[in-house]
Each structure stands twice: as C-alpha cells, then as structure tokens.
C-alpha cells in the first residue's frame, strides 16, 4: 500500500520574462482538505487547461524525477517533488502502473483517475529548458489527473489504497504513448474512448480524431 509523501498547493504567480500568469509554483503543506475542484488553497491561472472537476488533483510520478535529474543534470537540484506543479506525491506510483479509471482512497477523500496530464510550455519556461516538456511526454511520464468522488481531508503519511480497477483499462503511460503517435490505429483510439472514467474533454478529442481517421 502506498502513502502520501508530499502535498503541494500554490497561488497564482508570474513566469518571467514574459509575466505570464501561472499556478505551477507550489509549496508543501502537511495536511489539506480536498474538495470537488481540488485542494483547498491551490489555484490555477488558466482554467481552460488546468483545474475543474476532471482535473481537480494532479499527481506526478515521484520516481520520474531521478530520470529527469540524470537527463538534465544542470537542473538536478530543482527536480524535486512538487517541482512539476503536482499536488500529490507518492514514491510507489508511476504512469506504467496507474490505470485510467482507477479509484483510490486517499486519506479521507475518494479520487478517480480521469486523464493524463499534457505537459505544456510553462514547464520549459519555469526551468528555462526548452526540451523538458517534450522529454516528459515522449517518455510517457506526464503524471495524471483525478476527479474527486468524495471530499475529505488528507495528510502526509496517509494511505493511498486502490479501491476499484476496471478490466481492459490502459495505463496512463499506454494512453500517452497512443495519443502522441502521429497516426495511431483507429481501433486503439476506440479502446481509449470506451475507458470507464475518462474525462469529457478527452472523449471529445478522441471522437474527433477517430472521425478524422475514418475520413468523415
């Protein structure tokens, strides 16, 4: 059984030199309430792409930081839990083992995996490293989002226990690898589309891509 190693929330700040608003900078807290839209005290700058019911809580695979530090040694001291803007960190969970639709009891809250994260340019801007977000996505270690099924309080050291897993659900890594292909097989996209728990945003994206591949 896994345990919470870190909890992170953040206010809206700016990325220099452009002054773009962002919520990627987080600080650690020992305990916090999780409500429908996420951790109390956590803020998102652009809610078109971050936050909301299907992206209420973000978890990044803690073990991925080691590979990132080895690949970008000049950033090693910055690549620590919380640095990717995640809310939740646990050493025993990664993109290969977490499945779409998984339901976890996290402290007193109940969370469901809803979609992978799509790393954006703000990761590159934060670390002043133009290839970082591409590396994260191409290595299928983007992390994942949860929706909140039951609100509750969580604290560092609390257990994360798998409550339900659906047959045929792909891992977050497989999902990312499939959707980032230049021209994935239509059948592979249809499998993803039919996943229990998948976010509405990704359902629309997959429906559009399937229709395009079908020539309609």
C-alpha positions in Angstrom: 0.0 0.0 0.0 1.3 3.5 -0.9 1.4 6.5 1.3 1.4 10.2 0.6 4.9 11.6 0.7 4.1 15.1 -0.3 1.2 17.6 -0.7 1.5 20.8 -2.6 -0.6 23.9 -3.2 0.2 27.2 -4.9 -1.0 30.7 -5.6 -1.0 32.5 -8.9 2.4 33.9 -9.7 4.1 35.0 -12.9 6.7 33.5 -15.2 9.5 35.8 -16.3 10.5 37.4 -18.6 7.0 37.4 -20.2 5.0 37.9 -17.0 2.6 35.1 -17.9 0.3 34.0 -15.0 0.8 30.5 -13.7 0.0 28.2 -10.8 2.9 25.9 -11.4 4.9 27.1 -8.4 3.8 25.0 -5.4 4.8 24.8 -1.7 4.5 21.9 0.6 1.8 21.5 3.2 1.4 18.8 5.8 -2.4 18.4 5.5 -5.2 19.9 3.5 -8.8 19.4 2.5 -9.7 18.1 -0.9 -13.0 19.4 -2.4 -14.7 18.9 -5.7 -12.4 21.3 -7.5 -9.2 20.3 -5.8 -7.0 21.1 -2.8 -8.2 24.0 -0.7 -5.7 26.8 -1.2 -4.5 25.6 -4.7 -5.1 27.9 -7.6 -4.9 27.6 -11.4 -4.2 30.6 -13.7 -5.9 29.3 -16.9 -8.8 27.0 -16.1 -9.3 26.2 -19.7 -6.4 23.8 -19.4 -5.9 23.2 -15.7 -8.3 22.5 -12.8 -12.0 21.9 -12.9 -13.9 18.7 -11.9 -12.0 16.3 -14.2 -8.6 17.8 -13.4 -9.0 18.6 -9.7 -5.9 16.9 -8.4 -2.6 16.3 -10.2 -0.1 13.6 -9.3 3.3 13.3 -10.9 5.3 10.0 -10.6 7.9 10.7 -7.9 10.3 8.1 -9.4 10.4 10.1 -12.7 12.4 12.8 -11.0 15.5 10.5 -10.9 15.5 10.1 -14.7 14.9 13.8 -15.2 17.8 14.7 -13.0 20.1 12.2 -14.8 19.0 13.6 -18.2 19.1 17.3 -17.2 21.9 17.3 -14.6 22.1 21.1 -14.6 18.6 21.1 -13.2 19.0 18.2 -10.7 18.8 20.4 -7.6 15.5 21.8 -8.8 13.9 18.5 -9.9 12.3 17.5 -6.6 8.7 16.5 -5.7 6.4 19.5 -6.3 8.5 21.0 -9.0 6.3 19.9 -11.9 3.3 21.6 -10.3 1.8 18.5 -8.9 -0.5 18.4 -5.8 0.3 14.8 -4.7 3.5 12.7 -4.5 3.9 9.0 -3.6 7.1 7.1 -4.2 5.4 3.8 -5.2 3.1 5.0 -8.0 4.0 5.7 -11.7 2.5 6.1 -15.1 3.0 2.4 -16.0 1.1 1.1 -13.0 -1.7 3.6 -12.6 -4.7 2.9 -14.9 -7.4 5.1 -16.4 -10.5 5.0 -14.2 -8.7 3.7 -11.1 -10.4 4.7 -7.9 -8.2 5.4 -4.9 -9.0 6.1 -1.3 -6.5 8.9 -0.5 -6.7 9.8 3.2 -10.4 10.6 3.7 -11.0 11.5 0.1 -12.0 9.2 -2.8 -10.4 10.0 -6.1 -10.7 8.6 -9.7 -8.0 8.8 -12.4 -9.5 10.8 -15.2 -6.8 11.6 -17.8 -3.0 12.0 -18.2 -1.5 15.4 -17.9 -0.4 17.1 -21.1 2.8 19.0 -20.3 2.9 22.5 -21.7 5.4 25.2 -22.4 5.2 26.6 -18.8 7.3 23.6 -17.7 10.0 24.7 -20.1 9.7 28.3 -19.0 9.9 27.5 -15.3 13.1 25.6 -15.7 14.5 27.6 -18.7 14.9 24.4 -20.6 13.2 24.2 -24.0 13.2 20.4 -24.3 11.9 19.4 -20.9 8.2 19.1 -21.6 8.8 17.2 -24.8 11.1 14.8 -22.9 8.4 14.3 -20.2 5.7 13.5 -22.8 7.9 11.3 -25.1 8.9 9.2 -22.2 5.3 8.8 -21.1 5.8 10.1 -17.6 3.4 13.0 -17.6 1.5 12.1 -14.4 -2.2 12.0 -14.2 -5.3 13.9 -13.0 -8.0 12.8 -10.6 -11.6 13.8 -10.2 -13.0 14.0 -6.7 -15.7 11.4 -5.9 -15.8 12.2 -2.2 -14.3 15.2 -0.5 -12.1 14.7 2.5 -9.0 15.7 4.4 -5.6 14.3 3.5 -2.2 14.5 5.3 1.3 13.5 4.6 1.8 9.8 5.6 -1.9 8.9 4.9 -2.5 5.7 2.9 -3.4 5.6 -0.8 -5.3 2.4 -1.4 -6.7 1.1 -4.7 -10.5 0.6 -4.3 -11.5 -0.3 -7.9 -9.9 -1.1 -11.2 -11.7 -1.7 -14.5 -10.9 -4.6 -16.8 -9.3 -3.5 -20.1 -8.3 -0.1 -18.8 -4.9 1.1 -20.2 -2.2 2.5 -18.0 -1.5 6.2 -18.1 1.7 5.5 -20.0 -0.1 3.5 -22.7 -2.7 6.2 -23.1 0.0 8.8 -23.5 2.0 6.7 -25.9 -1.1 6.0 -28.0 -2.4 9.6 -28.3 1.0 11.1 -29.1 1.5 8.8 -32.1 1.4 10.6 -35.5 -1.3 8.3 -36.8 -2.5 5.8 -34.2 -4.7 2.9 -35.3 -8.3 3.8 -35.1 -9.0 0.7 -33.0 -6.5 1.8 -30.4 -8.3 5.1 -30.1 -11.6 3.4 -29.8 -10.3 1.4 -26.9 -9.3 4.6 -25.1 -12.6 6.2 -25.9 -14.5 3.4 -24.2 -12.5 3.6 -20.9 -14.6 4.0 -17.8 -13.8 7.2 -16.0 -12.2 9.0 -18.9 -12.7 12.8 -18.8 -15.3 14.5 -21.1 -12.5 16.6 -22.7 -10.6 13.5 -23.8 -13.8 11.8 -25.0 -14.4 14.8 -27.4 -10.8 14.8 -28.5 -10.8 11.1 -29.3 -14.2 11.2 -31.0 -12.8 14.0 -33.3 -9.6 12.1 -34.1 -11.5 8.8 -34.8 -13.8 10.7 -37.1 -10.8 12.3 -38.9 -9.1 8.9 -39.3 -12.3 7.5 -40.7 -12.4 10.2 -43.3 -15.7 11.6 -42.2 
